Amino acid sequence: MEIHLPLTYHRKSLTLENFDKFKIHSKNFENQYCNIYIARLRALKEYLLEKVKIKWAQYEIITLSELSKRNQNGECIVIGILYKHQELKPSVLRELSDELQVTPQPPRTNYASFKDLLFLEDEMLRVKLVGNRMNVQDVVTGIVCAVLGHELENGEFTVIDWCFPGCCPKLTTVDKPLKSWGQILIISGLDLANNTQPLSLNLLSEWIIGMIGCTEIQKEVASIVCIIIAGNSVKGSIETHNYAGYYETKAHDETLLKNATMVTHKLDNFLHSIVQCCPVILMPGEFDPTCHTIPQQPFHPCILPQCFRFKSFYGVTNPWIGSINSRIIAGSSGQPVMNIMKVAGLTDISPLMWLERTLEWQHYAPTLPDTIPGYPYSKVDPLIMTDCPDIYFTGNMDKYDTKLVTANEGQVVRLICIPKFSQTQTGVLVDLQDLKTRPISFTVT
């Protein structure tokens, strides 16, 4: 009698390098937030100078202070940071004043209006931008930009064209044998506090471990070298209360805190079985139990005590950038793109298109610190893109979307919108060799 032994598949090896670009070593809130804009302008100005000298070689490049001294009406180039004045944008002083008058504060999903104004500023001055050749809704505050045009008699600047830093150059990476690339699985928005599909979570866990599926499926799962979880694993939303109802809701908030503790224990148990079989990179999200200021720092080890005992578990920042098997991978848990969509207010531009524009703007979160809470960096803005990623993702989106883009200098980047798992029961598989992607669903019918 012939005995057939079960097939054994060995998971592909992982070579991981965490760039630690967004790790905060000291928190100092004594600096002014304006310093981060100055640092951003100084860092990206050189990229713009190279581009405008090629694009607009026949025009003169001047500063805002030199603009007012010009006696000629000829066209010129000015470089600075865009500032978008919006009346509907959140204001701490205005919201506090309204709350003390017991006025309810409905959350806004759109800060844009026809009254929005656009300015260009540098270290010293600011000028109002006007003209029919620019769309105020196409940009947001915090973008380093070069504008071509001329000054009007009233001091405003008419824009003929503008230019952004563009995608940063790609660093050369060490070539690896094609068979050792493997795949990565990216998921986001587990939202264990409100997830109503526990069977989908069980299917996900057992599929990763290799407990379900035929031999072909198990062979494919073995090619997954790493799992990236992009935020909102504990919660996908949070309740907010105004000043008037604070004391009445204190007891309710204590109950929510106890529930959050139970959910983090649930997350620890869920990931504990996975990290024993496959490396996991865990990013915090907007509603997870960590500081919400961007860049968010990794989960504290005491929150997930079982997982942090394993070398295959990596608690990282949000945003995060690192190298997996020589592929540079960068992304966030979704806050930068969602905030840009609020500020711009354009419904015909998809999250994937805004993600692509952050590549052109060369910044992970340009609206920080204007409408996204951030640290008051004084000398360096760490959220500037200095490494061109091979894979660039944003988590907690409503649906899966992807695109392969080629920048001006030939940089090839795979853009991916990762859907919320709690709502779609879907993750995204990415082949590190050819950068092809496909969604994989764990929906239980």
N, C-alpha and C positions, 0 to 999 in steps of 0.2 A: 504494500500500500504506500503510495507516494504522499509525503507530507509537505504541504506548502507553508513555509514560514511567512508571517506577515512582513510586508515591505517596511523598511525603515528609511525615513527621510531626515537628513540633517539640515538644520537651518543654516542659511548662508551667513558668512561672518560679517561682522559690523566693525567698521573703522570710523569712529566718531570723534570729531573735534568741535568742542564748544568754544566759539570765539570770545565769549564773555564780554561782548561789546556793550551790553546794557546793564551790567552789574553795578549797583550803587554801593560804593565802599564807605561813603560818609554823606549824611544828609544834612545839608546846611540851607536853611530857608531865610538867611539874612540878606542874600543878594537880591537885586532887583531883577524882575523877569525880562526887562528890556535887553539885558546882556545876552540872552540866548539868541535874540534876533541879530545882534551885532556879530556874534560868533558865527551864526549861520551865513550871514552875508559875506563875511571875510573868507569863510571856507569855500563857498561856491562861486565867488566872484571870478576866480581864475578860470574855472570851467567856462563861464559865460564869456569872458574876454576872448578866449580862443574861438568860440563859436561865432561871436558877432564880427570878429575880424575877417572871418571867411564869408559869413552871410551878408554883412553890410560893410564891405571893405572900404567903400568910398565915403562913408560918413564918419564924423568925428565923435569920439567917446568923451563925455564930460561928466562932471559930478553935479548934484543938485545945486550946490552953492555957486558953481560956475554958470548954471543955467540962467540965473537972474542977472548976471553981469554981461550976458551976450547982447551985442548991439544988432546982430543980424537975425533975420527970421528964417534962416536955413534950417533944414532938418538935422537932427543930431541923435545920439544914442545916450541913454541914461540907464544906469544899473542900480537896482535897489530891491527892497522887499515890499510885496504887495500887502496893503491893509484894506480890508473890506469893512466899511462902516455899515452896520445893520441895526436898525431899531429893535428888531425882534430877537436879537441875540441875547442870551441870558446875562443878567447883570446882578451881582450879589447885592449891591446897595438897593437897587430897585425892588428885588424880590423880598428882601428883609423889610423894607418899608411897606410893601403891600401886605406881607404876612402879619405885621403888627397891627394892621387895620382889619385883620381877620377876613382878608379877601382870599378866596380859594385860588390856587395856582395850578391850572391845568398844564400838564407837561406838553411842550411844543415838539412836534415832529419835523417842523420846517421853520428855519430862521430867515428865509429869503423873502423879499418883497420888491416891488417896483421902485422903492425909495432907496435901495442900496447904492452906496457910493464907493468908488475905488480910488485908492491913493497909492503913491509910490514913495517910500521913505528910505533914507539911509541913516548914518550915525547922527546926523545933525538936523536935516530938514525933511519936509514932506510936501508933495505936490499932488494936486487932484488930477486924475486921468479922465479924459473925455474922448468921445469919438464914436462913429458908427461902425468902425472896423474891429471893435472888441466887444465881447459879451461878458458882462460883469458876472454872470452866473457860471461861466466856464472856469473860474478860478476861486481860490479861497485865500484867507489871510495866512501869511507866513511863507509864501512862495518867493524865492529869489528869482528875479526876472529882469530882463533887459528890454526896454521899449524904444522904438524908433518913432520920432515925430518932431513936433515943434511947439514952442510955448506961445500961448495966446496973450493978448494984451491984458486980460484980467488975471493972469498968473496961472491959468490952467494949462495942461499939457495935452495936446491932441495926439492920440496914438494912431500911427499908420500900421504898425506891425509890432509883434513882441516875440521874444525868444526865451526859452527856458534852458537850464543846464544840460538836460538830456541824460540818457542812461550812462552810468559811470562805466569806465573800462572794465573788462573782464580779466581777472588774474589767470595766469596759466596754472593749470593743475596737473598733477602727476597722472599719467595714463595708467589705467588698470586693465588687467585682462577682462575681456567682455563678459566672460562667464561669472565673474565675481561681483558684478554690479548689484544685482538683486532688485527688490521692490521695497517701497515704503507704503504704509497705510496711514492716511491722515483723516482724523475724525474730530468733530467739535460739537459743543452743546449737548453733552450727555444729560445735563439737567436732572440729576438723580432725585432731587427734591420733588419734581413735578412730572417725571417721566411715567407715562401711563402704559408703557409697552415693556414690561419686565422680560417678556419672552424674547424680545428682540435683543436685549442686553445679554441674555443667556446664550442666544445663538451666536452673537458676536464673540463672546468669550470662548465658547466651545470651538468655534471655527478657527480662531487664532491658535488655540492650544492644539488643534488637530484631532478633536474628538468626533467630528462629524464630517460627512462628505466621502466621496469615492476617492480612489488613489490619485486620480488626476487633480482633484481639488486639494488634497493634502500635499501633493507635490508643489502646487502653486503657493500654498500657504507657507511652505518651508522656504520659499524664496523671499519672503518678507523679512528684511533685516532689521526693521525698526517700525514702531508705531508712534506717531506724533498726535497728541491730544491737544487741540487748540482751544482751550478755555471753556468757561462756564460748565465745568463738570459737576459742580455741586448744585448751583442754581443758575437758571437762565433768565431770571427777572427778580425784582425786589420791590417791596411795598415802600412807598414814601408817604410822609405825613407832614402837614404844615405846622407852624408854631402853635396854633390854637388847639390842636388836638394832641399835642405831644404828651402831656401828663396822663391823659386817658389811655394812651396806647403803650405806655411804658410796660405794663404787665404783659400786654400782647407781644411786645418786642422781646421780652425775656423768654416767652414761649418759643418764639421764632429762633432765638439763640440756641435753645435746647434742641430744637428740630435740626438746626444746622449742624450741631455736634453729631447727631445721629446719622445725618446724611454723609458727613465726612468719614465716619466709621464705615458706612456702606460703600463709599468710594474706595476706601483702603482695602476692604475685603474683595471688591470687584477686581481691582488691579493686582492684588496679591497673587492670584492664580496665573495672571497673564505674564507678569514680570519674571516668573520662574521659567517661562518658555520663550519669551521674546522681549527684547529691550523696549522700554517705553520712555518717551520724552513727554513730560507733562508741563504744559504752559498754564498759567492762571488766566482767568477771564474777568470781565467787568464785574460780575456778581459773585465771584469766588471769595473765600475767606482770606484775603490778602489785601494789602494797601492798593487802592484803586488808582493811585497816581501812576502815570506812564513815565518810564517803563516800569511795569509791575514786576516785583521781585518774586523769586520762586516760593512755592509753598514752604512753610516752616516744617522741619522734619517731625515735630510733635503732632502735626495734623494727620500725617500718614505714616505712623510708626512702623507698620509691617513692610510697606514698600521701600522705605528709605534704607532698610537693612540690606537691600540687594544692590550690587554694582551695576545691574542691568536697568536700574531705575534712575532717571535723570530729571530732577526738578530744575526747570529753566525759567528764564524771564519771558515777559510779553511786552514788546516783540522779542523775537529770537532769531539769531543767525548762527549757523554752524556748517560743518562739512560732514556729510555722510557718504562714505565710500568715494571720496574725492568730488562729490557733487555739492556745491554750495547751495544751501537751502535757507530761506528766510521767510518770515511771515509773522502775522499777528493774530490775536483772537477776535479781531473784527472792529474794535473801537475806532481806529483811524478812518477806515472807509465809511462806516456808518455815520461818523461825525461829519465827514466831507459831504455826504449826501444831505444831511440836515442843513448845512451852511449853504450849499449850492441851490438846493431846492429844485433841481432838474429831474423830472420823472422819466425822461426819455433816455437818460444815460444810465446804463447798468452798473452794478457794483464792480464788475470785471473791468469796465472801461475806466472807472475811477482808480482801480488798482493799477492799471497800466499807466495812468497819468502820474501817479506817485513815482513811478520809474523815471518818467520824463522830468519831474520836478526834483528828483534825486533826494527824496526825503520820505521816511517811513510815516511820519505823522505831522504834516505841515501846519495843521490847525492847533497844534500844541505850542504855547500854553493858552491860546486865545479862547478856545471853546473845549479843549481837552485838558484836564488837570495834569500838570507836569512839574518837574523839579526846576528850580531857577539856576540852570547851568550858567556859569559866568565866562568861561574860557573856551569850552568845546561843546558843541551840540552833538551828542552821540547818535542822534536819530538821523543824521545825514548818512546817505548811502555811500559807503566807501568800497564795498565789494559787490560786484554785479552777481546776483544769484542765478543759478541754473533753474531753480524752482522757487517761485514766489507766490505765497498763498495768503488768503484772508479767511478766517473762520467765522462761524455763526451767521452765515448767510441764509436767506430763505430757500435758495435752490442751488444746485450744482451747476457750475459753469467753468469753462476753461478755454484757453487760447494760447497758441505758440506764437510769440512775437520775435521779430528780428530788428534790433536797433540799428542806428545809422552806421555804427562801426562793426556790424556783423555779430553783435552779442545776441545769442539766442536764449530766451527766457520763457519758461512754461509758467503761465499765470493760472491760478486755480481759486475758485470760490468754493469753500467747503460748506456744505449745508448743515443745519442743526440736526444732530442725530435724534434728539428727542421728538422732533416733528416729522422727519423724513426717514428715520432708521437707515440712513445711508452714509457710507464712508467713501473715500476716494483712494484707489490704488494708483501708484505712480511707478513706472518702470524707470530705474535710474540710468539704464543704458540708452534708451531712445527717447526718454521723457514723455512717452505715451501715457495717457491717463484713462481710467474708466471708473464709473461709480459702481459700488457694490452694495446691494440692498439686503437688509435683514428684516423686511416687513413680514409680519405673521398675519396670514389671511384666515 
